[in-house]
């Protein structure tokens, strides 16, 4: 593939959540990212209070630096960055204020997910507080939320607030079911997404290999839009540039 991808949603950091289990597993996943045409990968371990306590600090930084050193030793042609996938709850704004959350590659952009069976109003409250603090929220996999399926107007409310939307590659290829695939394709048709990420959790299932999904998106929704959401906009996060 002639374009270099940037994956902004990836669970390849080992031993911290339900993604890579070991450093060897991490390297396998990163090798797949390289084979898929990725130039940059942002590692986004879950930050989920009470489940995955991956807050900003020495523990997470040491694990990241260990993997980064091993990837360099393996001569992987890949730039690795640190972020996290924050579970949005009422403590999230205060956690951000206290410096406990990692933005994507140190940018102003914060990857945030919500309870799949939660309520739209709660998301408005949390996201609104973050935006007021200067955060640029990136809402992870909105196509998977039941409240979005019931009321798609939620998406436009988020966009109006200044949020950006990230699609999972597995949603596009139907791995999460036909209904989620249809929602994702409808959103792609309407150009509501700013990014597609792998949300990779392994080297054999839910992998970081995105090339074929890029090709499918380019064929069905336009080459320029595919380039924008797989390459151009994700790279702008690395550069902390403005995304329109």
C-alpha positions, 0 to 999 in steps of 0.5 A: 500500500502506498500510504502509511497508516497511523493506528490511534487505538491499539492494545499492544502494550503488554500485561496491563489490560485484556490486550497483549499478554507478554512482551513477545505478544506485543512484538507480534502485534507490532509486527502485524502493524508494520506489515499492514502499512502502519508508520505510527501506533498509539498504544491505548491501554484501558483506563477503567476505574476498578478494573484496569487502573492504568493511570499516568505514572511511572508504572505505565511509563516504564512498561511503555519504555520497555516495549519501545526499547524491544521494538527498536532492538527488533528494528521494527520500522514503527514509531510507538506512542503512548495514550490510553482508552479512558472509560468515561465516568463522572470521575473522568474530568477530575482525573484529567484535571489531576493529570492522571490521564494520558492523552493520545501521544501527548496531544490535546486529543483524549480517546474515551469510551462509554458503557455500551449500554449506558445513557446519552445524557451522561456522555454529554455531561462528561464530554462537556466538562472535558471540552471546557478544559480544552480537551479534544475528545475522540469518542471510541467506536460509537457504532457499538453503543446501544443508545446510538443505535436507538437514537443516532442524533447522539452522534450529531450532539457529540460533533456539535460539542467538538468531539471527533468519532473513531470507528473500529476496523472490526465494525466495518468488516462485520466482526461485531455483527450485522447491525453494528456493521450497518451503523458503521457503514452508514456513518462512513457514508455520511462522513461522520468519522474522523478516524478508523483504529484497529482496537487490536487486542491480539495477534490472531483475533482482533489484530492490528492488521488494517490494510484490507479494511483501508482498501474496502473503505477506499473502494466503497466510500472513496479513496480520499476519505479513506486516506483522511481517516486512516492516514491524514487525521490520525497523523494530525493527532501525532502532530497535535494539529487541528482536525476539521 
